Amino acid sequence: MNSRPPAGVLPPDRVLSMSGLEFFEKMRDGALPHAPIMELLAFSVETVAIGRITFIAHPDARFYNPIGTIHGGWA
């Protein structure tokens, strides 16, 4: 069973009630929903620190171009 919330959008007042660091920490930890685009493009928050955030991506065949490589627009 997946305990992470589904993708979603938060009300602006909820976003503004926390720092950017706290926002991304909570998203990474599953306390907040992840952004819908993260599901669409198959990436997630990996590392959150002051002044740095790292995303990790998992492209699959949906993102291939006709020659079998990942489409540049995805990257």
Buried (B, 14 or more C-beta within 10 A) or exposed (E): EEEEEEEEEBEEEEEEEBEEBEBBBBBBEEEBBBBEEBBEBBBBBEEBEEEEBEEEBEBEEEBEEEEEEBEEEBE
